Protein backbone atom coordinates (compact mmCIF):
# COMPACT_ATOMS: atom_id res chain seq x y z
CA UNK A 1 0.00 0.00 0.00
CA UNK A 2 1.38 3.37 -1.00
CA UNK A 3 1.27 6.00 1.73
CA UNK A 4 2.33 9.61 1.97
CA UNK A 5 3.24 11.17 5.29
CA UNK A 6 3.32 14.93 5.64
CA UNK A 7 5.12 16.86 8.31
CA UNK A 8 4.52 18.94 10.21
CA UNK A 9 0.76 18.58 10.54
CA UNK A 10 0.39 22.09 11.97
CA UNK A 11 2.60 25.11 11.60
CA UNK A 12 2.05 28.56 13.04
CA UNK A 13 4.59 31.22 12.10
CA UNK A 14 4.99 34.98 11.91
CA UNK A 15 4.74 36.91 8.69
CA UNK A 16 8.10 37.09 6.94
CA UNK A 17 9.42 33.77 8.20
CA UNK A 18 10.42 30.89 5.94
CA UNK A 19 9.05 27.38 6.24
CA UNK A 20 9.33 23.94 4.72
CA UNK A 21 6.70 21.22 4.54
CA UNK A 22 7.76 17.65 3.87
CA UNK A 23 6.01 14.80 2.13
CA UNK A 24 7.60 11.37 2.51
CA UNK A 25 6.95 7.83 1.41
CA UNK A 26 8.70 4.49 1.22
CA UNK A 27 7.19 4.04 -2.25
CA UNK A 28 8.20 5.50 -5.59
CA UNK A 29 5.65 7.76 -7.26
CA UNK A 30 5.55 8.50 -10.98
CA UNK A 31 4.63 12.08 -10.17
CA UNK A 32 3.61 14.11 -7.20
CA UNK A 33 1.31 17.08 -6.84
CA UNK A 34 0.86 19.80 -4.28
CA UNK A 35 -2.56 21.26 -3.57
CA UNK A 36 -3.94 24.01 -1.41
CA UNK A 37 -7.37 23.59 0.15
CA UNK A 38 -9.49 26.30 1.71
CA UNK A 39 -12.22 25.42 4.25
CA UNK A 40 -15.33 24.09 2.52
CA UNK A 41 -13.63 23.99 -0.89
CA UNK A 42 -11.96 21.38 -3.04
CA UNK A 43 -8.19 21.07 -3.38
CA UNK A 44 -6.64 23.45 -5.91
CA UNK A 45 -3.60 22.22 -7.81
CA UNK A 46 -0.43 24.25 -7.25
CA UNK A 47 2.18 22.20 -9.06
CA UNK A 48 3.06 18.78 -10.46
CA UNK A 49 6.59 17.40 -10.26
CA UNK A 50 7.55 14.47 -12.41
CA UNK A 51 11.30 14.03 -12.66
CA UNK A 52 13.51 12.99 -9.76
CA UNK A 53 15.40 16.03 -8.46
CA UNK A 54 13.04 18.43 -10.22
CA UNK A 55 12.60 21.88 -8.70
CA UNK A 56 9.69 24.16 -9.57
CA UNK A 57 9.04 27.68 -8.38
CA UNK A 58 5.73 29.47 -8.07
CA UNK A 59 6.46 32.99 -6.82
CA UNK A 60 7.60 32.52 -3.20
CA UNK A 61 6.85 28.77 -3.25
CA UNK A 62 9.56 26.27 -4.20
CA UNK A 63 8.69 22.64 -4.78
CA UNK A 64 11.23 19.84 -4.98
CA UNK A 65 10.86 16.19 -5.93
CA UNK A 66 13.38 13.84 -4.36
CA UNK A 67 15.97 12.16 -6.55
CA UNK A 68 14.41 8.76 -5.87
CA UNK A 69 10.86 10.11 -6.38
CA UNK A 70 9.83 9.00 -2.89
CA UNK A 71 9.62 12.40 -1.25
CA UNK A 72 8.93 16.04 -1.91
CA UNK A 73 9.13 19.35 -0.14
CA UNK A 74 7.38 22.69 -0.30
CA UNK A 75 9.37 25.71 0.82
CA UNK A 76 7.73 29.10 1.32
CA UNK A 77 9.94 32.16 1.54
CA UNK A 78 8.82 35.22 3.49
CA UNK A 79 5.41 33.82 4.34
CA UNK A 80 2.41 36.15 4.24
CA UNK A 81 -1.00 35.89 5.96
CA UNK A 82 -2.49 35.06 2.55
CA UNK A 83 -0.49 31.83 2.55
CA UNK A 84 -2.61 30.56 5.45
CA UNK A 85 -4.37 27.34 4.50
CA UNK A 86 -4.16 23.58 4.21
CA UNK A 87 -1.42 22.21 1.97
CA UNK A 88 -1.74 18.70 0.61
CA UNK A 89 0.68 16.51 -1.25
CA UNK A 90 -0.67 13.76 -3.48
CA UNK A 91 1.09 11.11 -5.49
CA UNK A 92 -0.05 9.23 -8.53
CA UNK A 93 -0.62 5.60 -7.60
CA UNK A 94 1.12 2.74 -9.29
CA UNK A 95 -2.02 1.58 -11.10
CA UNK A 96 -1.91 4.23 -13.85
CA UNK A 97 -5.63 4.93 -13.50
CA UNK A 98 -5.06 8.47 -12.34
CA UNK A 99 -5.76 7.59 -8.72
CA UNK A 100 -4.21 10.08 -6.30
CA UNK A 101 -2.95 9.12 -2.86
CA UNK A 102 -3.08 12.07 -0.49
CA UNK A 103 -1.04 12.96 2.53
CA UNK A 104 -2.89 14.06 5.63
CA UNK A 105 -2.12 17.70 5.01
CA UNK A 106 -0.25 20.52 6.71
CA UNK A 107 -2.27 23.34 8.21
CA UNK A 108 -0.32 26.58 7.95
CA UNK A 109 -1.17 29.71 9.89
CA UNK A 110 0.77 32.86 9.13
CA UNK A 111 0.21 35.57 11.72
CA UNK A 112 0.57 39.24 10.79
CA UNK B 1 -10.94 29.18 -16.16
CA UNK B 2 -12.86 25.90 -16.63
CA UNK B 3 -14.47 24.52 -13.48
CA UNK B 4 -15.81 21.25 -12.18
CA UNK B 5 -19.31 21.92 -10.86
CA UNK B 6 -20.89 19.87 -8.08
CA UNK B 7 -24.49 19.90 -6.86
CA UNK B 8 -25.87 20.10 -4.30
CA UNK B 9 -23.33 21.84 -2.10
CA UNK B 10 -24.93 20.33 0.99
CA UNK B 11 -27.22 17.33 1.32
CA UNK B 12 -28.84 16.06 4.48
CA UNK B 13 -30.40 12.62 4.32
CA UNK B 14 -31.80 10.03 6.64
CA UNK B 15 -29.92 6.81 7.22
CA UNK B 16 -30.99 4.16 4.72
CA UNK B 17 -32.02 6.65 2.05
CA UNK B 18 -30.50 6.81 -1.41
CA UNK B 19 -28.57 9.89 -2.49
CA UNK B 20 -27.22 10.99 -5.84
CA UNK B 21 -24.36 13.46 -5.96
CA UNK B 22 -23.93 15.25 -9.25
CA UNK B 23 -20.92 16.61 -11.04
CA UNK B 24 -20.27 18.34 -14.34
CA UNK B 25 -16.60 17.73 -15.23
CA UNK B 26 -14.55 19.93 -17.53
CA UNK B 27 -15.84 19.32 -21.02
CA UNK B 28 -12.67 18.09 -22.75
CA UNK B 29 -11.46 15.95 -19.87
CA UNK B 30 -11.55 12.20 -20.27
CA UNK B 31 -10.91 10.89 -16.76
CA UNK B 32 -13.33 11.32 -13.88
CA UNK B 33 -12.99 10.62 -10.19
CA UNK B 34 -14.77 10.70 -6.87
CA UNK B 35 -12.96 11.29 -3.60
CA UNK B 36 -14.26 11.77 -0.11
CA UNK B 37 -12.94 13.54 2.96
CA UNK B 38 -14.31 12.71 6.36
CA UNK B 39 -13.97 15.67 8.70
CA UNK B 40 -10.40 15.95 9.96
CA UNK B 41 -9.14 13.05 7.86
CA UNK B 42 -7.27 12.53 4.60
CA UNK B 43 -8.79 12.92 1.17
CA UNK B 44 -9.53 9.33 0.11
CA UNK B 45 -9.88 7.92 -3.38
CA UNK B 46 -13.19 6.25 -4.17
CA UNK B 47 -13.30 5.53 -7.89
CA UNK B 48 -11.87 6.45 -11.26
CA UNK B 49 -13.85 6.32 -14.48
CA UNK B 50 -12.68 6.33 -18.08
CA UNK B 51 -14.25 5.42 -21.38
CA UNK B 52 -17.62 4.81 -19.72
CA UNK B 53 -16.40 2.28 -17.24
CA UNK B 54 -14.77 2.09 -13.83
CA UNK B 55 -11.01 1.83 -14.16
CA UNK B 56 -10.25 1.47 -10.48
CA UNK B 57 -12.16 1.50 -7.21
CA UNK B 58 -11.10 1.50 -3.61
CA UNK B 59 -12.20 -0.81 -0.79
CA UNK B 60 -14.55 1.96 0.36
CA UNK B 61 -16.44 1.75 -2.93
CA UNK B 62 -18.55 -1.27 -2.08
CA UNK B 63 -21.84 -2.46 -3.57
CA UNK B 64 -23.67 0.49 -2.01
CA UNK B 65 -21.86 2.85 -4.35
CA UNK B 66 -22.24 3.28 -8.09
CA UNK B 67 -21.19 5.84 -10.68
CA UNK B 68 -22.69 6.80 -13.98
CA UNK B 69 -22.13 9.20 -16.84
CA UNK B 70 -25.68 9.26 -18.11
CA UNK B 71 -25.57 11.92 -20.79
CA UNK B 72 -21.99 12.72 -21.75
CA UNK B 73 -21.75 15.75 -19.49
CA UNK B 74 -22.86 14.74 -16.00
CA UNK B 75 -21.00 12.31 -13.75
CA UNK B 76 -22.95 11.00 -10.77
CA UNK B 77 -22.20 9.12 -7.58
CA UNK B 78 -25.07 7.15 -6.07
CA UNK B 79 -25.10 5.77 -2.56
CA UNK B 80 -27.95 3.29 -2.36
CA UNK B 81 -28.55 3.02 1.37
CA UNK B 82 -26.68 5.66 3.31
CA UNK B 83 -25.03 4.97 6.64
CA UNK B 84 -23.97 7.40 9.33
CA UNK B 85 -20.32 6.80 8.42
CA UNK B 86 -20.97 8.00 4.85
CA UNK B 87 -21.12 11.54 6.22
CA UNK B 88 -18.26 13.38 4.53
CA UNK B 89 -17.31 15.89 1.87
CA UNK B 90 -17.47 14.23 -1.53
CA UNK B 91 -15.28 15.72 -4.24
CA UNK B 92 -15.58 15.11 -7.95
CA UNK B 93 -12.49 15.64 -10.09
CA UNK B 94 -11.64 15.40 -13.74
CA UNK B 95 -8.38 15.31 -15.61
CA UNK B 96 -6.99 15.42 -19.08
CA UNK B 97 -3.71 13.87 -19.98
CA UNK B 98 -0.83 15.96 -21.21
CA UNK B 99 2.53 14.35 -21.78
CA UNK B 100 1.60 11.54 -19.43
CA UNK B 101 0.95 13.85 -16.49
CA UNK B 102 -2.65 14.47 -15.68
CA UNK B 103 -3.77 17.92 -14.61
CA UNK B 104 -6.48 17.53 -12.05
CA UNK B 105 -9.36 19.89 -11.32
CA UNK B 106 -11.51 19.31 -8.25
CA UNK B 107 -15.01 20.58 -7.67
CA UNK B 108 -15.97 22.45 -4.52
CA UNK B 109 -17.55 19.35 -3.05
CA UNK B 110 -20.86 18.17 -1.66
CA UNK B 111 -21.15 17.97 2.08
CA UNK B 112 -23.23 14.88 2.83
CA UNK B 113 -24.72 14.60 6.29
CA UNK B 114 -26.46 11.36 7.19
CA UNK B 115 -28.74 11.58 10.22
Boltz contact constraints between the chains, C-beta under 6 A:
constraints:
  - contact:
      token1: [A, 31]
      token2: [B, 101]
      max_distance: 6.0
  - contact:
      token1: [A, 41]
      token2: [B, 108]
      max_distance: 6.0
  - contact:
      token1: [A, 42]
      token2: [B, 91]
      max_distance: 6.0
  - contact:
      token1: [A, 42]
      token2: [B, 106]
      max_distance: 6.0
  - contact:
      token1: [A, 42]
      token2: [B, 107]
      max_distance: 6.0
  - contact:
      token1: [A, 42]
      token2: [B, 108]
      max_distance: 6.0
  - contact:
      token1: [A, 42]
      token2: [B, 109]
      max_distance: 6.0
  - contact:
      token1: [A, 43]
      token2: [B, 106]
      max_distance: 6.0
  - contact:
      token1: [A, 45]
      token2: [B, 104]
      max_distance: 6.0
  - contact:
      token1: [A, 48]
      token2: [B, 101]
      max_distance: 6.0
  - contact:
      token1: [A, 50]
      token2: [B, 101]
      max_distance: 6.0
  - contact:
      token1: [A, 95]
      token2: [B, 56]
      max_distance: 6.0
  - contact:
      token1: [A, 97]
      token2: [B, 48]
      max_distance: 6.0
  - contact:
      token1: [A, 97]
      token2: [B, 55]
      max_distance: 6.0
  - contact:
      token1: [A, 97]
      token2: [B, 56]
      max_distance: 6.0
  - contact:
      token1: [A, 98]
      token2: [B, 31]
      max_distance: 6.0
  - contact:
      token1: [A, 98]
      token2: [B, 48]
      max_distance: 6.0
  - contact:
      token1: [A, 98]
      token2: [B, 95]
      max_distance: 6.0
  - contact:
      token1: [A, 98]
      token2: [B, 102]
      max_distance: 6.0
  - contact:
      token1: [A, 99]
      token2: [B, 45]
      max_distance: 6.0
  - contact:
      token1: [A, 99]
      token2: [B, 48]
      max_distance: 6.0
  - contact:
      token1: [A, 99]
      token2: [B, 56]
      max_distance: 6.0
  - contact:
      token1: [A, 102]
      token2: [B, 42]
      max_distance: 6.0
  - contact:
      token1: [A, 102]
      token2: [B, 43]
      max_distance: 6.0
  - contact:
      token1: [A, 104]
      token2: [B, 42]
      max_distance: 6.0
